[in-house]
Amino acid sequence: MLKGKRIKFAPLDRKHIDKFLKWFNDPEITQYLMMYKPLTRDWEEEWFNALKNREDTVHFSIVLLDEDDPEKIIGNCAIHNINPKNRACSCGITIGEKEYQSKGYGAEAMEMLIEYGFNTLNMNRIELTVYDFNTRAYKTYQKVGFVEEGRKRQARYHNGKYYDEIIMAILKEDWEKRTRE
Ligand SMILES: CC(C)(COP(=O)(O)OP(=O)(O)OC[C@H]1O[C@@H](n2cnc3c(N)ncnc32)[C@H](O)[C@@H]1OP(=O)(O)O)[C@@H](O)C(=O)NCCC(=O)NCCS
């Protein structure tokens, strides 16, 4: 499995479902995501079971490299919407364990995910969307080389207000240039 300096990627496991239920039912986290409905164990298990037959998505758990706790899962990330003809895909990430947010793990995981997208999946373009009030995520994506391409104005309704959805992407040639420099 992919290994970084402080984290590694592990396959998603049924035993991680409890964590996902905790993270994805927490409004502090879901405010930044597309999901907004309460998530039940049934739905999550159904989603998990369906994953093995899907060719358009690859999911990873983000695990801390910690000798004392080799099973410490702090988040997950994924490549979605894999389009082999255009060699394009989208991606997403959540550092669900809040005490591990804003400590550089998100940027490290994104760098690993980008490398996987370009070097293993042979993608040419990886895109994502981020809500304009999610400054932390925007900064993280910029830091690893994503550039803003456009905005869907007032695409997101949250807490009584509309917000823009920002489209960001990184191309393989941008990434190769960055890794050379
Ligand atoms: C977005 C997320 C993946 C980022 O990962 P992270 O490990 O928390 O972020 P990092 O520590 O790698 O980087 C955060 C950057 O944002 C900055 N930052 C942190 N909090 C911030 C804030 N409130 N406002 C603006 N910038 C902030 C940090 O300074 C850092 O930039 P720097 O290294 O240049 O100083 C993670 O916070 C998360 O999962 N959040 C909840 C779910 C979410 O938003 N998912 C993404 C949906 S698009």
PDBQT file of the ligand as one rigid body, heavy atoms in Angstrom, charges set to zero:
ROOT
HETATM    1  C1  LIG A 201      -9.866  19.921   4.306  1.00  0.00    +0.000 C 
HETATM    2  C2  LIG A 201      -8.935  18.944   4.996  1.00  0.00    +0.000 C 
HETATM    3  C3  LIG A 201      -8.848  17.661   4.165  1.00  0.00    +0.000 C 
HETATM    4  C4  LIG A 201      -7.533  19.589   5.065  1.00  0.00    +0.000 C 
HETATM    5  O1  LIG A 201      -6.640  18.717   5.703  1.00  0.00    +0.000 OA
HETATM    6  P1  LIG A 201      -5.824  19.219   6.972  1.00  0.00    +0.000 P 
HETATM    7  O2  LIG A 201      -4.929  18.126   7.388  1.00  0.00    +0.000 OA
HETATM    8  O3  LIG A 201      -6.799  19.716   7.984  1.00  0.00    +0.000 OA
HETATM    9  O4  LIG A 201      -5.054  20.450   6.333  1.00  0.00    +0.000 OA
HETATM   10  P2  LIG A 201      -3.462  20.758   6.313  1.00  0.00    +0.000 P 
HETATM   11  O5  LIG A 201      -2.994  20.863   7.722  1.00  0.00    +0.000 OA
HETATM   12  O6  LIG A 201      -2.779  19.787   5.426  1.00  0.00    +0.000 OA
HETATM   13  O7  LIG A 201      -3.440  22.180   5.593  1.00  0.00    +0.000 OA
HETATM   14  C5  LIG A 201      -4.338  23.155   5.995  1.00  0.00    +0.000 C 
HETATM   15  C6  LIG A 201      -3.916  24.491   5.440  1.00  0.00    +0.000 C 
HETATM   16  O8  LIG A 201      -4.993  25.387   5.668  1.00  0.00    +0.000 OA
HETATM   17  C7  LIG A 201      -4.624  26.368   6.625  1.00  0.00    +0.000 C 
HETATM   18  N1  LIG A 201      -5.741  26.510   7.537  1.00  0.00    +0.000 N 
HETATM   19  C8  LIG A 201      -6.044  25.781   8.606  1.00  0.00    +0.000 A 
HETATM   20  N2  LIG A 201      -7.167  26.229   9.167  1.00  0.00    +0.000 NA
HETATM   21  C9  LIG A 201      -7.575  27.279   8.412  1.00  0.00    +0.000 A 
HETATM   22  C10 LIG A 201      -8.662  28.167   8.465  1.00  0.00    +0.000 A 
HETATM   23  N3  LIG A 201      -9.586  28.061   9.411  1.00  0.00    +0.000 N 
HETATM   24  N4  LIG A 201      -8.749  29.117   7.518  1.00  0.00    +0.000 NA
HETATM   25  C11 LIG A 201      -7.822  29.229   6.544  1.00  0.00    +0.000 A 
HETATM   26  N5  LIG A 201      -6.764  28.405   6.437  1.00  0.00    +0.000 NA
HETATM   27  C12 LIG A 201      -6.655  27.447   7.372  1.00  0.00    +0.000 A 
HETATM   28  C13 LIG A 201      -3.384  25.874   7.302  1.00  0.00    +0.000 C 
HETATM   29  O9  LIG A 201      -2.620  26.965   7.739  1.00  0.00    +0.000 OA
HETATM   30  C14 LIG A 201      -2.737  25.064   6.203  1.00  0.00    +0.000 C 
HETATM   31  O10 LIG A 201      -2.018  25.880   5.291  1.00  0.00    +0.000 OA
HETATM   32  P3  LIG A 201      -0.434  26.141   5.484  1.00  0.00    +0.000 P 
HETATM   33  O11 LIG A 201       0.221  24.793   5.534  1.00  0.00    +0.000 OA
HETATM   34  O12 LIG A 201      -0.083  26.926   4.270  1.00  0.00    +0.000 OA
HETATM   35  O13 LIG A 201      -0.279  26.861   6.758  1.00  0.00    +0.000 OA
HETATM   36  C15 LIG A 201      -9.417  18.602   6.443  1.00  0.00    +0.000 C 
HETATM   37  O14 LIG A 201      -9.344  19.760   7.249  1.00  0.00    +0.000 OA
HETATM   38  C16 LIG A 201     -10.840  18.059   6.479  1.00  0.00    +0.000 C 
HETATM   39  O15 LIG A 201     -11.051  16.891   6.225  1.00  0.00    +0.000 OA
HETATM   40  N6  LIG A 201     -11.830  18.909   6.809  1.00  0.00    +0.000 N 
HETATM   41  C17 LIG A 201     -13.218  18.501   6.959  1.00  0.00    +0.000 C 
HETATM   42  C18 LIG A 201     -13.843  17.929   5.699  1.00  0.00    +0.000 C 
HETATM   43  C19 LIG A 201     -13.503  18.738   4.468  1.00  0.00    +0.000 C 
HETATM   44  O16 LIG A 201     -13.508  19.958   4.466  1.00  0.00    +0.000 OA
HETATM   45  N7  LIG A 201     -13.209  17.999   3.371  1.00  0.00    +0.000 N 
HETATM   46  C20 LIG A 201     -12.905  18.624   2.100  1.00  0.00    +0.000 C 
HETATM   47  C21 LIG A 201     -14.133  18.946   1.364  1.00  0.00    +0.000 C 
HETATM   48  S1  LIG A 201     -13.805  19.803  -0.156  1.00  0.00    +0.000 SA
ENDROOT
TORSDOF 0
